[in-house]
Amino acid sequence: MTGQKKRTKSRNRYPEGFKRKIAKEYLSGQDSYAVLAEEHGLKNKGLVPSTLYFSTQGR
């Protein structure tokens, strides 16, 4: 294993206001998870439900 670089996975952290904006757009019925993820440049459409969960929990 000498000479090999260890790959690290980078995590994107999104600002609270950004998460709330996405959650508000979804709750308004504007678009689906996939469409919102694509519009906002999210790599994973599964991030939309998680932002929705955290924004509705008062965080």
MOPAC internal coordinates of N, CA, C and O (Angstrom, degrees):
PM7 1SCF
backbone

  N    0.0000 0     0.00 0     0.00 0    0    0    0
  C    1.4475 1     0.00 0     0.00 0    1    0    0
  C    1.5208 1   112.29 1     0.00 0    2    1    0
  O    1.2310 1   120.42 1  -175.80 1    3    2    1
  N    1.2756 1   116.81 1     4.20 1    3    2    1
  C    1.4527 1   118.06 1   178.11 1    5    3    2
  C    1.5112 1   109.71 1   -72.54 1    6    5    3
  O    1.2310 1   121.09 1   -37.70 1    7    6    5
  N    1.2916 1   115.53 1   142.30 1    7    6    5
  C    1.4462 1   120.74 1   179.17 1    9    7    6
  C    1.5260 1   114.62 1    85.73 1   10    9    7
  O    1.2310 1   119.81 1   173.37 1   11   10    9
  N    1.3211 1   117.97 1    -6.63 1   11   10    9
  C    1.4618 1   120.52 1   179.26 1   13   11   10
  C    1.5215 1   109.48 1   -97.98 1   14   13   11
  O    1.2310 1   121.35 1   -40.17 1   15   14   13
  N    1.2963 1   115.01 1   139.83 1   15   14   13
  C    1.4557 1   119.99 1   176.99 1   17   15   14
  C    1.5118 1   109.39 1   -90.40 1   18   17   15
  O    1.2310 1   120.87 1   -41.01 1   19   18   17
  N    1.3002 1   115.95 1   138.99 1   19   18   17
  C    1.4547 1   120.73 1   177.60 1   21   19   18
  C    1.5250 1   108.41 1   -80.08 1   22   21   19
  O    1.2310 1   121.07 1   -50.83 1   23   22   21
  N    1.2985 1   115.55 1   129.17 1   23   22   21
  C    1.4648 1   120.31 1   179.40 1   25   23   22
  C    1.5157 1   108.91 1   -82.19 1   26   25   23
  O    1.2310 1   121.29 1   -49.52 1   27   26   25
  N    1.2754 1   115.14 1   130.48 1   27   26   25
  C    1.4597 1   119.54 1   176.18 1   29   27   26
  C    1.5127 1   108.86 1  -113.86 1   30   29   27
  O    1.2310 1   121.34 1   -36.76 1   31   30   29
  N    1.2815 1   115.04 1   143.24 1   31   30   29
  C    1.4551 1   121.27 1  -179.68 1   33   31   30
  C    1.5246 1   108.30 1   -89.47 1   34   33   31
  O    1.2310 1   120.73 1   -55.13 1   35   34   33
  N    1.3064 1   116.21 1   124.87 1   35   34   33
  C    1.4571 1   119.18 1   178.57 1   37   35   34
  C    1.5229 1   109.55 1   -87.68 1   38   37   35
  O    1.2310 1   121.22 1   -37.08 1   39   38   37
  N    1.2976 1   115.26 1   142.92 1   39   38   37
  C    1.4605 1   120.59 1   178.43 1   41   39   38
  C    1.5151 1   109.13 1  -113.19 1   42   41   39
  O    1.2310 1   121.74 1   -46.05 1   43   42   41
  N    1.2991 1   114.27 1   133.95 1   43   42   41
  C    1.4599 1   119.02 1   174.55 1   45   43   42
  C    1.5172 1   108.01 1   -89.48 1   46   45   43
  O    1.2310 1   121.01 1   -48.22 1   47   46   45
  N    1.2795 1   115.67 1   131.78 1   47   46   45
  C    1.4591 1   121.16 1   174.26 1   49   47   46
  C    1.5232 1   106.37 1  -111.87 1   50   49   47
  O    1.2310 1   121.39 1   -50.20 1   51   50   49
  N    1.2978 1   114.94 1   129.80 1   51   50   49
  C    1.4558 1   119.39 1  -176.50 1   53   51   50
  C    1.5223 1   110.04 1  -106.97 1   54   53   51
  O    1.2310 1   120.45 1   -37.50 1   55   54   53
  N    1.3213 1   116.74 1   142.50 1   55   54   53
  C    1.4654 1   120.76 1   179.71 1   57   55   54
  C    1.5330 1   111.77 1   -61.71 1   58   57   55
  O    1.2310 1   120.89 1   -28.88 1   59   58   57
  N    1.2989 1   115.91 1   151.12 1   59   58   57
  C    1.4582 1   121.99 1  -178.67 1   61   59   58
  C    1.5253 1   111.96 1   -57.23 1   62   61   59
  O    1.2310 1   120.24 1   138.18 1   63   62   61
  N    1.3190 1   117.15 1   -41.82 1   63   62   61
  C    1.4622 1   120.83 1   179.75 1   65   63   62
  C    1.5240 1   112.33 1   -62.81 1   66   65   63
  O    1.2310 1   120.56 1   143.01 1   67   66   65
  N    1.3121 1   116.53 1   -36.99 1   67   66   65
  C    1.4685 1   121.97 1   177.89 1   69   67   66
  C    1.5221 1   110.06 1   -64.10 1   70   69   67
  O    1.2310 1   120.62 1   135.86 1   71   70   69
  N    1.3375 1   116.42 1   -44.14 1   71   70   69
  C    1.4621 1   121.18 1   179.25 1   73   71   70
  C    1.5258 1   111.07 1   -63.25 1   74   73   71
  O    1.2310 1   120.96 1   136.76 1   75   74   73
  N    1.3226 1   115.77 1   -43.24 1   75   74   73
  C    1.4690 1   119.59 1   179.91 1   77   75   74
  C    1.5301 1   111.42 1   -63.95 1   78   77   75
  O    1.2310 1   120.83 1   141.80 1   79   78   77
  N    1.3254 1   116.03 1   -38.20 1   79   78   77
  C    1.4669 1   120.44 1   179.30 1   81   79   78
  C    1.5290 1   110.41 1   -61.46 1   82   81   79
  O    1.2310 1   120.47 1   133.88 1   83   82   81
  N    1.3267 1   116.71 1   -46.12 1   83   82   81
  C    1.4585 1   120.68 1   179.84 1   85   83   82
  C    1.5247 1   110.44 1   -63.86 1   86   85   83
  O    1.2310 1   120.55 1   135.93 1   87   86   85
  N    1.3294 1   116.54 1   -44.07 1   87   86   85
  C    1.4642 1   120.19 1   179.78 1   89   87   86
  C    1.5226 1   110.80 1   -61.61 1   90   89   87
  O    1.2310 1   120.41 1   138.16 1   91   90   89
  N    1.3261 1   116.82 1   -41.84 1   91   90   89
  C    1.4708 1   121.12 1   179.98 1   93   91   90
  C    1.5297 1   110.69 1   -63.88 1   94   93   91
  O    1.2310 1   120.32 1   139.47 1   95   94   93
  N    1.3169 1   117.00 1   -40.53 1   95   94   93
  C    1.4624 1   120.70 1   178.70 1   97   95   94
  C    1.5301 1   110.81 1   -64.68 1   98   97   95
  O    1.2310 1   120.67 1   139.35 1   99   98   97
  N    1.3233 1   116.33 1   -40.65 1   99   98   97
  C    1.4626 1   119.04 1   179.70 1  101   99   98
  C    1.5282 1   110.82 1   -67.67 1  102  101   99
  O    1.2310 1   120.25 1   135.45 1  103  102  101
  N    1.3261 1   117.14 1   -44.55 1  103  102  101
  C    1.4627 1   120.76 1  -178.54 1  105  103  102
  C    1.5232 1   112.54 1   -65.24 1  106  105  103
  O    1.2310 1   120.18 1   154.40 1  107  106  105
  N    1.3256 1   117.25 1   -25.60 1  107  106  105
  C    1.4582 1   120.49 1   178.30 1  109  107  106
  C    1.5338 1   111.51 1   -75.25 1  110  109  107
  O    1.2310 1   120.88 1   172.52 1  111  110  109
  N    1.3365 1   115.92 1    -7.48 1  111  110  109
  C    1.4643 1   119.52 1  -179.73 1  113  111  110
  C    1.5126 1   113.07 1    81.10 1  114  113  111
  O    1.2310 1   121.03 1  -166.58 1  115  114  113
  N    1.3067 1   115.63 1    13.42 1  115  114  113
  C    1.4587 1   121.04 1  -175.58 1  117  115  114
  C    1.5268 1   112.46 1   -64.87 1  118  117  115
  O    1.2310 1   120.29 1   131.57 1  119  118  117
  N    1.3375 1   117.04 1   -48.43 1  119  118  117
  C    1.4612 1   120.08 1  -175.76 1  121  119  118
  C    1.5249 1   111.04 1  -149.09 1  122  121  119
  O    1.2310 1   121.25 1    -9.15 1  123  122  121
  N    1.3272 1   115.22 1   170.85 1  123  122  121
  C    1.4656 1   121.54 1   176.67 1  125  123  122
  C    1.5299 1   110.04 1   -83.84 1  126  125  123
  O    1.2310 1   121.02 1    -9.26 1  127  126  125
  N    1.3365 1   115.65 1   170.74 1  127  126  125
  C    1.4645 1   120.85 1   176.79 1  129  127  126
  C    1.5223 1   110.84 1   -53.74 1  130  129  127
  O    1.2310 1   121.12 1   130.59 1  131  130  129
  N    1.3296 1   115.47 1   -49.41 1  131  130  129
  C    1.4656 1   120.41 1  -174.86 1  133  131  130
  C    1.5290 1   111.69 1   -63.11 1  134  133  131
  O    1.2310 1   120.37 1   137.19 1  135  134  133
  N    1.3079 1   116.90 1   -42.81 1  135  134  133
  C    1.4683 1   120.76 1  -179.04 1  137  135  134
  C    1.5302 1   110.11 1   -65.92 1  138  137  135
  O    1.2310 1   120.11 1   136.02 1  139  138  137
  N    1.3206 1   117.39 1   -43.98 1  139  138  137
  C    1.4655 1   120.34 1   179.32 1  141  139  138
  C    1.5226 1   111.02 1   -63.53 1  142  141  139
  O    1.2310 1   120.53 1   138.37 1  143  142  141
  N    1.3223 1   116.59 1   -41.63 1  143  142  141
  C    1.4657 1   119.95 1   179.22 1  145  143  142
  C    1.5275 1   110.46 1   -61.02 1  146  145  143
  O    1.2310 1   120.75 1   136.46 1  147  146  145
  N    1.3150 1   116.17 1   -43.54 1  147  146  145
  C    1.4651 1   119.78 1  -179.82 1  149  147  146
  C    1.5247 1   111.19 1   -66.91 1  150  149  147
  O    1.2310 1   120.28 1   136.33 1  151  150  149
  N    1.3172 1   117.07 1   -43.67 1  151  150  149
  C    1.4724 1   120.62 1  -179.01 1  153  151  150
  C    1.5214 1   112.60 1   -62.34 1  154  153  151
  O    1.2310 1   120.49 1   145.76 1  155  154  153
  N    1.3228 1   116.67 1   -34.24 1  155  154  153
  C    1.4609 1   120.45 1  -176.28 1  157  155  154
  C    1.5249 1   113.16 1   -98.12 1  158  157  155
  O    1.2310 1   120.41 1  -174.26 1  159  158  157
  N    1.3370 1   116.82 1     5.74 1  159  158  157
  C    1.4505 1   120.57 1   175.09 1  161  159  158
  C    1.5233 1   114.64 1    74.41 1  162  161  159
  O    1.2310 1   120.28 1  -154.04 1  163  162  161
  N    1.3254 1   117.06 1    25.96 1  163  162  161
  C    1.4631 1   120.36 1   177.88 1  165  163  162
  C    1.5153 1   109.12 1   -82.05 1  166  165  163
  O    1.2310 1   120.49 1   -42.76 1  167  166  165
  N    1.3253 1   116.67 1   137.24 1  167  166  165
  C    1.4601 1   120.60 1  -178.74 1  169  167  166
  C    1.5225 1   111.62 1   -73.57 1  170  169  167
  O    1.2310 1   120.64 1   151.50 1  171  170  169
  N    1.3046 1   116.38 1   -28.50 1  171  170  169
  C    1.4588 1   121.29 1  -173.60 1  173  171  170
  C    1.5226 1   109.48 1  -124.98 1  174  173  171
  O    1.2310 1   120.26 1   -59.08 1  175  174  173
  N    1.3267 1   117.12 1   120.92 1  175  174  173
  C    1.4624 1   118.61 1  -179.12 1  177  175  174
  C    1.5254 1   111.93 1   -68.95 1  178  177  175
  O    1.2310 1   119.72 1   165.01 1  179  178  177
  N    1.3224 1   118.14 1   -14.99 1  179  178  177
  C    1.4600 1   122.06 1   176.09 1  181  179  178
  C    1.5213 1   113.08 1   -68.84 1  182  181  179
  O    1.2310 1   120.36 1   168.11 1  183  182  181
  N    1.3235 1   116.92 1   -11.89 1  183  182  181
  C    1.4598 1   120.16 1   177.59 1  185  183  182
  C    1.5228 1   111.77 1   -71.99 1  186  185  183
  O    1.2310 1   120.51 1   154.01 1  187  186  185
  N    1.3195 1   116.63 1   -25.99 1  187  186  185
  C    1.4664 1   119.39 1  -178.26 1  189  187  186
  C    1.5248 1   111.23 1   -65.01 1  190  189  187
  O    1.2310 1   118.49 1   131.15 1  191  190  189
  N    1.3393 1   120.49 1   -48.85 1  191  190  189
  C    1.4616 1   118.88 1   178.27 1  193  191  190
  C    1.5294 1   112.65 1   -63.23 1  194  193  191
  O    1.2310 1   120.51 1   146.93 1  195  194  193
  N    1.3345 1   116.64 1   -33.07 1  195  194  193
  C    1.4609 1   117.73 1   179.54 1  197  195  194
  C    1.5240 1   111.02 1   -69.94 1  198  197  195
  O    1.2310 1   119.78 1   144.41 1  199  198  197
  N    1.3415 1   118.02 1   -35.59 1  199  198  197
  C    1.4631 1   119.49 1   175.95 1  201  199  198
  C    1.5223 1   109.77 1   -67.85 1  202  201  199
  O    1.2310 1   120.76 1   144.69 1  203  202  201
  N    1.3115 1   116.15 1   -35.31 1  203  202  201
  C    1.4565 1   120.97 1   177.81 1  205  203  202
  C    1.5275 1   110.35 1   -63.60 1  206  205  203
  O    1.2310 1   120.59 1   134.48 1  207  206  205
  N    1.3180 1   116.49 1   -45.52 1  207  206  205
  C    1.4610 1   121.65 1   179.76 1  209  207  206
  C    1.5245 1   110.93 1   -60.05 1  210  209  207
  O    1.2310 1   120.53 1   129.85 1  211  210  209
  N    1.3198 1   116.59 1   -50.15 1  211  210  209
  C    1.4654 1   119.78 1  -177.12 1  213  211  210
  C    1.5152 1   112.68 1   -68.04 1  214  213  211
  O    1.2310 1   119.93 1   145.62 1  215  214  213
  N    1.3127 1   117.74 1   -34.38 1  215  214  213
  C    1.4688 1   119.34 1  -179.45 1  217  215  214
  C    1.5240 1   111.48 1   -72.33 1  218  217  215
  O    1.2310 1   119.93 1   150.44 1  219  218  217
  N    1.3319 1   117.73 1   -29.56 1  219  218  217
  C    1.4691 1   120.08 1   179.61 1  221  219  218
  C    1.5248 1   112.41 1   -85.46 1  222  221  219
  O    1.2310 1   120.21 1   169.76 1  223  222  221
  N    1.3336 1   117.21 1   -10.24 1  223  222  221
  C    1.4579 1   120.91 1   179.08 1  225  223  222
  C    1.5358 1   111.11 1   -90.42 1  226  225  223
  O    1.2310 1   120.49 1  -176.59 1  227  226  225
  N    1.3246 1   116.68 1     3.41 1  227  226  225
  C    1.4580 1   120.57 1   176.52 1  229  227  226
  C    1.5152 1   113.96 1    80.38 1  230  229  227
  O    1.2310 1   119.88 1  -158.63 1  231  230  229
  N    1.3073 1   117.83 1    21.37 1  231  230  229
  C    1.4675 1   120.44 1   178.13 1  233  231  230
  C    1.4894 1   111.18 1   -91.17 1  234  233  231
  O    1.2310 1   120.10 1   180.00 1  235  234  233

